[in-house]
Amino acid sequence: MLVSAVGFTAIATDLSGRTEVLVMARDVPAGQELTARDLRVAKVAAEASVVPVADLASVLGRQARVPLVAGSLLSERQVGEQADFPPVGWSQVPLAVEAGGSPPDLTRGKRVAIVAGPGGTTAPAADGADAEDAEPGGPAPVLGTVTGVQAPESTGGVRVITVLVETSAARRAAAMEHPRIVVISAKGREAL
C-alpha cells in the first residue's frame, strides 16, 4: 500500500503540470537590479512567459523594467538592461495625504481617483492650460493607479501615496490641496 501511495503521488504531481518558477519575495522598484534575496521559488502550473528556476542566473543582476510586487510570478519581459517605467505618456505623482484622506488598507495596484479634500482647490496653471478642468463643485478627479504607499512618520500624520496618472493630468493632481484618495471598485462604484 505504501508503494502504491508513493507511486500515485509521483504520478499525480507529474500530471498536474506544475513547474518550479521564480516568484518575487519582496517589492522591487523599477530600475533596481535583482538579487537572489528578491526571489523565491514556487511550484505552479506555469505559463510559458514565467521564468523557471533553471533560468535564475539569467535574471540576477538585471534591472526591473517595471515595479515588481511581492508574490507575483516573474516574467522575462519584466527584467532588462534599464527601467521602462513610467511608460511614455504617464507620470508618477507623490501626494501628501492627511490622516483619513485615504483608506487605511490602501495598497499598490489599486485603481483610484484623486479628489480635492474639503476646502481644497487646484491652483490654476500659469499658462491657463488647466482652466478648462475647473468645475463649479471643485476640480475634476484625476484617475490613476497606486504605485507606492509610504507609512506616516507618526500616528495620524501625513503619508505619501504615489499614483501613476496620465502626464496630461499630472500637474492638476499635484496641485490639489488636501488630496483625498478614493478607491474605484471593480463594479465601478467608489468606496472610501
N, C-alpha and C positions, 0 to 999 in steps of 0.2 A: 504494500500500500504506500509506503514512504517513497519508494522509487517512482510509483505512478504519480504521486502528488508533485514530486520534484520535476518529473518529465512534463506534466501538464503545465506547471508554472513556466517552465522554459519555453514551451511551445506557445503558450498564451502571450508571453512577452514578445516573442518574435512576430506573432501575427498582429500584435497591436500596432506595429509600425513606429514605435517610439524610438527616438534618437536622442543622444546626448548633445545638447546645444548650449551656446553661451547666452547667459541672461545677465542683465545689469544688476549688480549687487547694491549700487547706490546711484544717486543722481550725478550726472556728469554734464557740465555746461558745454555749449558749443565752443570748439577751439581747444579744449583740453585734451592732452594725449592720454590714451587709455593705458592703464596698468593692470596687472593681474588682480590687484585689490578691488578694482572696479567691477570685476566679473565673477560670476559663479556659474555652476553647471546645473542644468535641469534636463530631465528626460521627458520629452514631449512628442506628440505626433506632429512633426515639424514640416514646415513648408520649405520649398526649395530656396527661398531668399534668406533664411536664417543661417547664422554661422555655426557649423558643427564644431565640437570640442577639438577635433583633429586640426582645425584651422586657427587655433588660438594664436600661434606665432604670427600669423598674417595680419592680426588686428592690433597687437601690442605695439605701442609707440606711435600709432597713427592717431590723428585728431578726430574728435567727434565733430561731424559736419553739422549736426543739429543737436539741441539739448536732448540728452538721454535720461530716461526716467527709471528709477529703481523698479525691478520686477518685470521690465519689458524685455522681449526677445531681441537680441542684437542682429541687425541685418547688415550685410556687406555694404549696402548703399549708405548706411549711417556713418561710416568712417572713411577718411580720406586724408589728403595732404593739407587741407585747410577747411575752416568752417564755411558753411554756406548759409549762415543764419545771422540775422533775419533774412528771409527771401526778398528779392527785389520787389519794391512797392509796399513793403511792410516795415514798421519800426517798433522797437520796444520802448514803452513809456513807463518809467518808475513813478509811482504815485504815493504820496504820504497820506495814508488813510487813518483817520482818527478812530478811537475805540468806538465800536458799534457801527462803523461805516462799511463793514463787510461781514459776511458770515464767518463765525469763528473756525469752522472746519474747511475753509477755502483751500483748494489745492491746485497744483499745476495742471494745466489741460482743461480747466473749466471754461466754458463759453460764458462771457459776462457782458454786461452793459455798464459803462461808466457814466454816472449821472452826477450833476452838481448837487451837493447836500443842501440842507436848509440855509437859506440866505446866500448860497453860493451862486456865483455867476462865472461866465467865461470872460476873461479880459479880451477886449477887441484887438484884432491884429493891427499892427502898424500900417499895413498896406490895405486894410479893409477887406482882405480876402475871405475872412470868415464871417463877414457881416450877414451873408445870406443864411448862415446856420442859426442865427438868433431866432428864438421863438418867443411869443408872448409869455409863456409859462416857464421860461428858462431855456438854456441851451439844449440842443438835441443830444440824446445819449450817443456815446461812441461805443460801438461793438468791438469786442476783441476776445483774445484767449489768454488766460493767465499763464505766464512763463516763470514766475517766481513769487514766493511769499516769504518775507522775512519777518521773524517774530519781533514784537516790540521790545525795546530795551528795558522797559519797566511795565508793571501791571497797569493796564489801562492806557498805556502810551500809544504813540503813533507807530504803525508798522508800514513797511514799504512793500507794495504789491506792484509787480512788473507785469504789464499787459502788452501783448502783441496786437497792434492795430494797423490799419491801412495808413500809409505815410501821409496821405492827404488829410487824415483826421488827427494825426499825432499832436500837432500844435494845439488844437482845440481841447484834446484830452488833458494835455499837460497844463493848460491854463485854467482848468476848472478849480474853483475854490471849494474846499471841504468835499472832495470827491467821495462818492459812495460807490461801492461795487455791488451789483445786483446779478446773481446767477440766473442764467436763462436755462430753464429746464428743457429736456428733450421734447416735451409736449408743446413747447412754445410759450408756456406761462412763466412768469417771473416769480421768484421767491427770494426772500431775504434770509 
